[in-house]
Amino acid sequence: MKFKKKILGIGAGYVGAPSMVMIASKCPDYKVTVVDINPERIAAWNSDRLPVYEPGLDAIVRKTRGRNLFFSTDVEAQIQENDIIFVCVNTPTKTFGAGAGMAADLQYWEKTARQILENSKTSKIVIEKSTLPIKTAQAMERILSSGKKNVTFDVLSNPEFMAEGTAVNDLENPDRVLIGSRETKSGLAARAALVEIYTRWLPREKIITSNIWSAELSKLVANAFLAQRVSSINSISALCEKADADISEVAHAVGTDSRIGAKFLKAGIGFGGSCFKKDILNLVYLCRFYGLPEVAAYWESVVRINEYQQDRFIANILRSMFNTLAGKKICVLGFAFKADTGDTRESPAIHITRKLLAEHAEVVISDPQALANAAADLAHEKGKISYVEDPYRAAAGCHALAVMTDWEAYRKLDYRKIYKSMVKPAFLFDGRNIVDHRKCFEIGFNVFPIGKPALTRF
Ligand SMILES: NC(=O)c1ccc[n+]([C@@H]2O[C@H](COP(=O)([O-])OP(=O)(O)OC[C@H]3O[C@@H](n4cnc5c(N)ncnc54)[C@H](O)[C@@H]3O)[C@@H](O)[C@H]2O)c1
């Protein structure tokens, strides 16, 4: 079959693969290929057990794979063959050298830029889908223009706003798609080519076009604003616990103001995931780089409050359980950083489990999707850890439950049955405020929500 366009995604991770899958699904006349340097990941995308758990994704992959969607490890050949290239490689926080712990590590991204240059025999549109520091497109343009003169490259910024757990819906029906380009003749033509792809399934009004630096920066700012709401409500949850107010009531009263809005106002043990912390630290680094220390300090406090909230949670467990956890069994309910994903990157559960182990508690971890990732995260930890998918078996014989992930299934567990199987007095620390606290108290638990008065018998 002759395809109308050929599109390549480099990086078959949580963002690259689902976003390319969506293009393949909506544009059956385009050939879409996803490449990765990790052969296991590509093998998994070509298998029945996809490497990413995302509700609804496997059905779309089944429908498109082999038809107009292909997964491959042959990065170089695919660069040659495709004229529109989405770069979706990872951009983690740097762990070494200048900017360690703050700046984005651009080594994967730069390697890709060089590979594109080396393997291009025809002109290409190169699209930044990874989240990158502002002005990265300029560096990419410099690398790409350092080669042969007969091949030209247009660099676009098209940051991805999808969230894990709701990726399919977010990609199919996004609030907006953002495309930044140079405002030159060829930049605007490249922009139009990308707009054309998205308008295959989205109304034109949902596609925002802008200058390239605004697009790069908007992604960092969007994540910073989302995380900032979480830290704002979490900071107030600490005050509620001191002053007998209820954070859910406060969030409702505040969030019904249409200027504020209700979303992202749920108190809990804090945000996790691969993006929020990394992107805010990247923003903080950029602000310092551009000589704006006050702006940097403002955004850095969002990360500090997130850490404070997790430390508060652990301190509360220790204090409530008579200041010793040594030899006690704690059931960690949920390890994914949020519901409907198996992703555990930067999950608060990692930090909290480490603290429990440091107190010599025995930890039993339960999660419907994230146990393999949890075991990898904790592989080097000393202490007693076990992994039990079934929450009832995980909780049996434990002194406390600590709810870490807002899985829907945890709302509906038979807490009476669980209570019966636990050591008494039994404790329930609800790090996501999803359990029926009053009911669990009546069953017999000592209940410690976030930002609400504890329900205890002591
Ligand atoms: N995960 C999210 O929810 C999310 C949302 C929006 C944006 N982002 C951004 O998207 C980017 C990717 O994130 P992710 O979560 O998909 O990361 P990921 O680690 O899951 O995937 C990145 C993939 O790129 C591959 N890769 C690295 N270098 C390569 C190269 N030279 N050639 C081919 N493949 C290469 C890696 O092997 C890996 O499989 C990041 O910049 C991230 O900030 C992520």
The ligand as a Gaussian input file, in Angstrom:
#p B3LYP/6-31G(d) Opt

LIG

0 1
 N        5.418000      10.365000      30.943000
 C        4.599000      11.385000      30.805000
 O        3.488000      11.386000      31.318000
 C        5.000000      12.577000      29.964000
 C        4.006000      13.521000      29.607000
 C        4.373000      14.593000      28.797000
 C        5.688000      14.736000      28.384000
 N        6.637000      13.835000      28.763000
 C        8.006000      14.022000      28.271000
 O        8.209000      13.124000      27.180000
 C        9.566000      12.661000      27.157000
 C        9.589000      11.149000      27.198000
 O        9.002000      10.724000      28.420000
 P        8.606000       9.199000      28.666000
 O        7.881000       9.156000      29.949000
 O        7.977000       8.667000      27.431000
 O       10.082000       8.568000      28.824000
 P       10.499000       7.031000      28.709000
 O       11.771000       6.904000      29.466000
 O        9.337000       6.153000      29.054000
 O       10.779000       6.826000      27.142000
 C       11.852000       7.370000      26.468000
 C       12.372000       6.311000      25.487000
 O       13.358000       6.915000      24.641000
 C       14.314000       5.920000      24.321000
 N       15.535000       6.540000      23.807000
 C       16.473000       7.272000      24.466000
 N       17.430000       7.666000      23.617000
 C       17.105000       7.201000      22.395000
 C       17.707000       7.284000      21.109000
 N       18.840000       7.968000      20.910000
 N       17.109000       6.662000      20.074000
 C       15.961000       5.963000      20.251000
 N       15.329000       5.861000      21.450000
 C       15.897000       6.459000      22.504000
 C       14.510000       5.192000      25.636000
 O       15.091000       3.905000      25.445000
 C       13.067000       5.125000      26.170000
 O       12.409000       3.920000      25.824000
 C       10.251000      13.339000      28.349000
 O       10.878000      14.507000      27.896000
 C        9.087000      13.687000      29.257000
 O        9.369000      14.768000      30.076000
 C        6.305000      12.750000      29.529000

